[in-house]
Amino acid sequence: MARNLQRLSNLVGTFGPGAMLDLPTRSVLVGGLERWDMRQGAFKPIEEPRLAKMIERMLKDAGRLDPGYSLSLRTPPLAEELYGREPSGVAVTIFPTWFVCAAEVAQDGGREIRRRRLVKWSELDPAGGRRRYALENGKKVDVTPIRFVAGCEKGHLQDIDWRWVVHGEAVCREPMWLVETGTSADPRDTQVVCDCDRSLSLEQAFQKGRLGRCHGERPWLGDRDPAGCGNLLRLLTRTATNTYFPQVATVISLPTAEDALSGLVQSHFSDLNAAQSPADIAQARRFNSALRASLEGYSDADVFARLQQLRTRRDQDASLPPKLAEFDVFGSGAATIGENRPGSLLYAETLMRGIWDRDDDPVLKPVHNLVVVHRLREVSCLYGFTRFEAAPTSADGEVEDVRLAVHGAPLSLGTDWLPAVEQFGEGLFIHFDEAEVAAWLAREPVGSRAAPLLAGFLLWQREHGSTLDDRGVAYTMLHGLSHAMMTEIALECGYPASALKERVYALWDPARLGSTGRFGILIYTATAGNQGTLGGLVETAKHFGRIIRSALRRLEVCSNDPICADHEPTSTADDRALHGAACHGCLLIAETSCEARNLFLDRSLLVETMATQQAAFFQT
């Protein structure tokens, strides 16, 4: 069978361990990290000690990482052309093991009925890669994986025992069929039928408790959860988006190297991290030719001393939440941030106000600084996943934004590494005046507008039983502006809108940050190559005033008004409790670009709409 290839970013996201993946003839479950072929040379270490230490501490506190382990980050197995050997791979498991045969179509009173024989993987013809099933008459027919599986909120996953679900404790070996009537996807139009005349509709399968209790199956790890489970199983459509929500921690690399030796030790940190003495450095050099060449001219004692310094700094940096550390660098006001050299992880400039606000535009009054980021590195690491409900992310009232989901599932049984990917790009950082934001938050109309947004969030939280945090009105305002700016910038910079990303900094924690907080937006693009550093995005800084005015003007009237402007978050008519005045006609963008899955948006906090006045942050 031909090899099935995935992008590295897919394996550190949509198709990580525990995710179901459709192949041409079957569906498979991506195996846990122990089943990834990570032989020497088949992967590239990702050096981001700040991120690694932060996740290491979190996993150890949760009991998911051995206290004696030191966590490292690695790319998934690389393709042959990237490292010159036979490609390594990621092991997968056939899942589900129930298949349906090609449809038999019949007519019943003008209504089309499609019957598909239900068979198991073990019953398929092994010749030709088990793609066919031999019927009783000897005819071989093609098969496809059944669309339905069962899971629970703890991330467990298992095949549905269709015979038990249809028959209960009664033993029956008659053929079973998936029967579909009509042309809609209504669950009432799909039934599992046995030749003994017993049947079950999908509508019944969706009923709570109908599929039985969870056994704690973790087929991507090849075991059962030692803690057990016992939750009621829920029906999952195999290709639905709620089957897998990856937990990915993303940071923007910050400048740390003070001199050439620090840079070299930083770039080989994972190779040197286990060293406990200068003698260990000598041993590492002896068996690693690349390390030996990089450190030529430096003594073992000097290298070990610099390694100790970087370890101390890593521990200090890891104690800061990622966004807080990033904001303090981008918002420092320094004329130059980082180094202007090809290997630099970060190079940015804080522009003088006269460059981007020549006419003293009142719309730009809340903007404190504009920073052009000529080069940045984004590192993303997968550390867990959930099913049914997405894992919580950052809250406006907290500065921490990397946490384990309460019912998140592990990626492995105990490896000391996690999959990560690095991408390079450019961006714009918009630093907002904290006093302006605080004054806006104190206005009575803003509090009046915040009340229904909070009520909608609380309603959504009760209905979904979720631990997702309320982001707060400051986050919602900045998030909406970020989306509007990305849409407008895409028309200027040459990058497609889906290539742009955001990081919203709405950090409000008086105990740690003081009474004013920190507020900003980073709009950037990043790719695996150098395409993300071509300069198109930073060039838009020259037209920043025009871009932000145009973005706000587009929000004043939405093509879906007055329905969009009048939307009430507490309305039960639709599932939009986390939206204010926001829809696909104004604020929603590609979900790959949004850090919050297109939630927590409201243009009424940015501009006056036909339904809400005086709560707008910008006075146009």
C-alpha positions, 0 to 999 in steps of 0.5 A: 500500500502506498505511504500516506503522508501528513504535514508535520503541523497536522500531527501537532494538531488535527491528527495527533495521537488519538485522532481518527484519520480517513485513508482511501480504504479504511479509517485508522487511529493515530497511535500514541507517542511510543508507537512513533518511529523516532530512531536517531536522525529521524526527527529534529529536536525543537529548542524552546526551553521556556515552553518545554519547562512550563509543560513539564511542570504542568504534566508532573503536577498532574501525574502524567510525567515521571518526576525524574524525566526532563521533557524535550520537544521533537518534530514528528518523524520527518519524510525521507527527503528531509533527512536522507533515509527510509521514511520513519512513520507513525503507527496506526490502528484500524478503527473502527473495526466495523465496516459496511458493504457497498449499498444494495438499492431498492425502491419502496413506494417511490422511496429509495432504500439503501441496505449495507451489510455490517461486517467486522474487520476480521471477516474481510478477505485478507487478500488485497489488503482486506478491502473486500467482503465475500458474500454467501454467493461468493461475490466480493464487494467493497467495504467502507468504515462505518461512520459511528463510534462511541466515546466519553468525555474523558477521551476514551474511544471504542467500537459500538457493540452493535449486536448488544445494542440491538439485541441486548443480552440475547445471542443472535448471529443473523446478518445485520444491515445499515438501512438508510431511507430518504435523502436527508441526514435525519437520524430517524432515517438510518437504522441498524436492522438484524435479519431476526427483525430487531432494529435500532434507529440512530435517533435511539442511539443518541439517547443517553445510556443507550450504548452502555457504559464506557470501559475506559478503552484507549486504542491509540495507547493499546490499553484500558485506562487504569483508573477505569471509567464507567461514564455513559457512552455517547455516539460519535460521528467519526468525521465530526469535528467534536471527535478530537480537540487538540490541546496545543501550547504556542509561544513566540520565541523570545531573545535569550542569547547574550553572546555567541556561546549562549546561542550555541548552547541554546541551539543544542540545549536538548543534547546538553541538558543531561550533562552534570559536569564538564566531563559529561560535556566532553562525552557529548562532544565525543559522540555527537559530531555536529555538537563537536563542530559547533562548540569548537574553540570553547572549553568543556568548563565554559560550555558547562558554566553557560549551560547552568546559566541557561538552565537557571534562566529557563526556570525563571522564564517558565514561571511566567505565563507565555503571553505575559513574557511575550507582551513584556518584550513586545511592549517594552518600548525598546527601539530594537528588540532582538537581533537583525541577523539570519539566525535570530529568533526575534527581530522587531522595531518599535516605530516612532509615532510619526511614521504610523500616525502622521496626522494625529488621528483621533481613532489612533489615540488608544494605540500606545505603540506600533511594533513591526516584527521583521522575524519571529519564530512560533513554536507549537507543542501538542500535549493532550486532547479532549473529545465532545467539548474543546479544552479550556484556554486563557481567561481574561481574568487570568494570565495563565493560558496553558492548562490541562483539560480536566478530562483531557486524554494523554498522548502516551504512557510515559514518554519524556518528549512531546511533538512540536513544530516550529514556524517562522514569520513576521507580524505587527504588534499593536500596544494599547494604552492601558489607561485608555482601556481602563477608562473605557471599561469604567463607562456605564454603557460598556457595563450594560453591554457586558451584562448580556455577553456574560449572561450568554456565556453562563447559559452556554456553560450550563448547557455544555457542562464546560470549564471554558472560561469567560474571557471578559469584555476587554478580551472580546473587544480586542479579539473583534478588532483583531479579526477586523484588522486581519480581514483588512490587512489581507487586502493590503499585504498579499498574504491570504486571510487564512495565512494570518494568525493572532495572539490577543493580550488582554491580561488583567490580574491586579495581584500580579500585573497592577491595576492597569493590566496589559493589552495588545494584539499580535497579528502575524503569519508563520510558515515552515519555510521562509515564505512567512518573512517576505515583508508584506505584513510589516509594510502595512505599518505605513498605512496603519491609520487607513487600515484601522479606519477602513476595518472599523468602517466595515463593521458599522453595518453588516450584510446580515443587519439588523439580525446580526446587530440585534442578536441576543447571546441568551437567545435559545433560537441558535447556538450562538451564546458566545457571540454578541453582534458577530456573524460570518458577514462581519467578524468570523474568520477562518478558524485556523487563524483564530486563537479562540475558535471564533468565539467571544466576538462582538462588534458593538464594543468596537463601533456603534451599531444600529442596536447598540450605541455608546459602548464603542471603544473607538470614536470614529 
